[in-house]
Amino acid sequence: MAHEFSILGRGRAGRALAAAWSDSVALLPSDAAPAGFVLLAVPDAAIPAQAARFPGRCAHLSGSLHLEGVPCTHPLTSFDGEPADWRGTPLALTGNVPEFLLASFQKLGFEPFNLEPQHKALYHASAVIASTHSATLWLGAVALLRNAGVELPGRGFMPLVEATRCNIERLGKAGRTGPFVRGDEATIERDAAALPEDWREIFLKLGHLGWSHERKLE
């Protein structure tokens, strides 16, 4: 069976997409030199040199980097190397993305939207805040309790995290709860005093940032 295009790079994104597309694509190492169209699933720093190897017949997956003349398809998700249910997942398009490539992503459930080059860095920074930083905060919360000798039973913080996500998805800003939302200064002060200095600063800054953001949205 002839492949529709090749994926260059065997990282988590490349492996997940290749497995989902199955026999319609070829998953190749980053030093391969295939004919035909190439989807670059490589780190941002490697994209310019790789794109130069396939002029006019490649696209990349970077959410932050823009290369003039090289289209980009950025799936707004966190890959783990395996196929997943990507229905409803935004797919940022920058540049002239070939129709066959766009159709391939849509078959997997991705929902495309146009992202102008000047907005890519802000878009990606926002994604980092929503994903990586959120994970860092959650893992940090687990470590704070563990270092104090407290082990949560069952699934730990996960039910709280999932309920918060569902509330935000369903109610928007009204889904936020907690002492900063209530304006409970006594609880905020007591909680902050229990934290190490670096985490106390994060706790207070994020809490007040969230309150400030709420005011701006009103």
matplotlib code that plots the C-alpha trace (Angstrom):
import matplotlib.pyplot as plt

x = [0.0, 1.4, 1.8, 0.1, 3.0, 5.8, 6.2, 9.8, 10.6, 9.7, 8.9, 5.5, 3.6, 5.0, 4.4, 0.8, -0.2, 1.5, -0.3, -3.7, -3.2, -1.8, -0.8, -1.5, 1.7, 5.3, 7.0, 10.7, 13.7, 14.7, 17.7, 15.6, 15.2, 11.8, 10.2, 6.9, 5.3, 6.8, 5.3, 8.0, 7.5, 10.8, 11.8, 11.5, 15.2, 15.5, 12.7, 14.5, 17.2, 14.8, 12.4, 15.3, 15.8, 12.2, 11.5, 7.9, 6.8, 6.7, 4.8, 5.7, 3.9, 5.3, 2.8, 5.2, 7.6, 6.7, 8.7, 7.8, 6.7, 6.4, 2.8, 2.1, -0.6, -0.4, -2.7, -3.6, -3.1, -0.5, 0.7, 1.9, 3.0, -0.3, -3.5, -6.3, -9.8, -9.0, -12.6, -13.1, -9.3, -8.3, -5.9, -4.1, -3.4, -0.7, 0.2, -1.1, -1.8, -2.4, -5.9, -5.0, -3.0, -5.9, -8.3, -6.1, -6.2, -10.0, -10.5, -8.9, -11.4, -9.3, -11.1, -9.1, -8.9, -6.7, -3.9, -2.0, 1.8, 1.9, -0.3, 1.6, 3.9, 1.0, -1.1, 1.7, 2.5, -1.2, -1.2, 1.9, 0.1, -3.0, -1.1, 2.5, 2.2, -1.1, 0.7, 3.6, 1.2, -0.6, 2.6, 3.9, 0.8, 1.3, 5.0, 4.1, 1.8, 4.2, 7.1, 5.0, 4.2, 0.6, -0.4, -3.8, -5.8, -7.5, -6.8, -5.4, -6.0, -7.3, -11.0, -10.6, -8.7, -11.2, -14.2, -12.6, -12.0, -15.6, -16.9, -14.9, -15.9, -19.6, -19.7, -16.8, -15.4, -18.4, -16.9, -14.0, -14.2, -12.0, -11.0, -9.8, -13.1, -15.0, -12.7, -12.0, -8.9, -8.6, -8.3, -6.0, -3.6, -3.7, -3.1, -0.3, 1.5, 1.6, 3.5, 7.3, 8.3, 8.6, 5.2, 3.6, 4.6, 3.1, -0.1, -0.7, 0.2, -1.9, -4.8, -4.8, -4.1, -7.3, -9.3, -7.9, -8.8, -12.3, -12.7, -11.5, -14.0, -17.0]
y = [0.0, 3.4, 5.9, 9.3, 11.0, 10.4, 11.5, 12.4, 11.9, 9.1, 11.1, 10.9, 13.0, 11.2, 7.8, 8.6, 10.1, 7.4, 4.7, 6.5, 6.9, 3.3, 2.1, 5.4, 7.0, 6.0, 6.7, 7.4, 8.5, 12.2, 11.4, 9.7, 11.3, 10.1, 11.2, 12.9, 15.0, 15.0, 16.0, 17.1, 15.8, 17.0, 19.5, 23.1, 23.7, 21.0, 22.3, 25.0, 22.6, 19.8, 22.0, 23.1, 19.4, 19.2, 22.6, 23.0, 19.5, 19.6, 20.9, 21.0, 20.6, 23.4, 25.5, 28.4, 28.5, 30.2, 29.6, 31.6, 29.4, 26.2, 25.4, 24.3, 22.0, 22.1, 19.7, 21.3, 18.2, 16.3, 13.2, 10.1, 8.1, 6.2, 7.0, 8.7, 10.1, 13.5, 14.5, 18.2, 18.9, 22.2, 22.0, 25.3, 26.0, 28.5, 28.9, 27.0, 23.5, 20.9, 19.7, 16.0, 16.7, 18.7, 15.9, 13.4, 15.3, 15.8, 12.1, 11.7, 14.2, 17.3, 20.6, 23.1, 26.9, 29.5, 30.9, 34.0, 33.9, 36.9, 35.0, 31.8, 32.5, 33.9, 30.8, 28.4, 30.3, 30.1, 26.4, 25.9, 27.7, 25.5, 22.3, 22.1, 24.7, 23.1, 19.7, 21.3, 22.8, 19.5, 17.6, 20.3, 20.0, 16.2, 16.8, 19.4, 16.9, 14.0, 15.9, 16.6, 12.9, 13.2, 10.6, 11.0, 7.7, 6.5, 8.7, 11.6, 15.0, 13.6, 13.7, 17.4, 18.2, 16.4, 18.1, 21.5, 20.9, 19.7, 22.8, 25.2, 23.4, 23.6, 26.9, 29.0, 31.5, 30.7, 27.2, 28.5, 27.9, 28.4, 31.1, 33.6, 33.4, 33.8, 36.6, 34.6, 36.5, 34.6, 31.3, 32.7, 34.1, 30.8, 28.7, 30.9, 30.8, 27.0, 27.0, 27.2, 30.7, 29.9, 28.1, 30.9, 33.5, 31.3, 30.6, 34.3, 35.6, 33.0, 33.6, 37.4, 37.0, 34.9, 37.5, 40.3, 38.3, 37.8, 41.6, 42.3, 39.9, 41.5]
z = [0.0, -1.0, 1.8, 1.6, 3.3, 5.8, 9.4, 10.3, 13.9, 16.3, 19.4, 21.2, 18.7, 15.7, 17.1, 18.2, 14.9, 12.9, 14.9, 14.4, 10.7, 10.4, 7.0, 5.3, 6.5, 7.1, 10.4, 9.9, 11.9, 11.7, 9.4, 6.8, 3.3, 2.0, -1.3, -1.3, 1.4, 4.9, 8.2, 10.6, 14.1, 15.4, 18.2, 17.3, 17.1, 14.4, 12.2, 10.1, 9.0, 8.4, 6.4, 4.2, 3.3, 1.9, 0.3, -0.8, 0.4, 4.2, 7.2, 10.9, 14.2, 16.3, 18.1, 18.7, 15.8, 12.5, 9.3, 6.3, 3.5, 5.7, 6.8, 10.3, 11.9, 15.7, 17.6, 20.9, 23.0, 25.0, 23.3, 25.0, 22.0, 21.6, 19.7, 21.7, 21.3, 19.7, 18.8, 19.5, 19.9, 18.3, 15.4, 14.7, 11.0, 9.9, 6.3, 3.3, 4.7, 2.0, 1.8, 2.1, 5.3, 6.8, 5.9, 7.6, 10.8, 10.6, 10.2, 13.6, 15.1, 15.2, 14.7, 12.6, 13.0, 11.4, 13.6, 12.4, 12.7, 15.0, 17.5, 17.6, 20.6, 22.7, 21.7, 22.7, 25.9, 26.9, 26.2, 28.4, 31.2, 30.7, 30.5, 31.6, 34.4, 35.6, 35.8, 37.7, 40.2, 40.7, 41.2, 43.5, 45.6, 45.9, 46.9, 49.5, 51.3, 50.9, 52.3, 55.4, 55.8, 54.4, 51.8, 50.3, 49.8, 46.6, 43.6, 45.6, 44.1, 40.8, 41.7, 42.7, 39.5, 37.3, 39.1, 38.7, 35.0, 34.5, 36.4, 34.2, 31.0, 32.0, 33.8, 32.6, 35.2, 37.5, 37.9, 40.0, 43.8, 46.8, 49.3, 46.6, 44.8, 48.1, 49.3, 52.4, 53.7, 56.9, 55.1, 52.5, 55.3, 57.2, 54.1, 52.9, 56.2, 56.0, 52.7, 52.1, 50.9, 47.2, 47.1, 49.2, 46.6, 43.8, 45.9, 46.6, 43.1, 41.3, 43.6, 43.2, 39.5, 39.2, 41.2, 39.0, 35.9, 37.2, 37.6, 34.1, 32.6, 34.4]

ax = plt.figure().add_subplot(projection="3d")
ax.plot(x, y, z, "-o")
ax.set_aspect("equal")
plt.show()
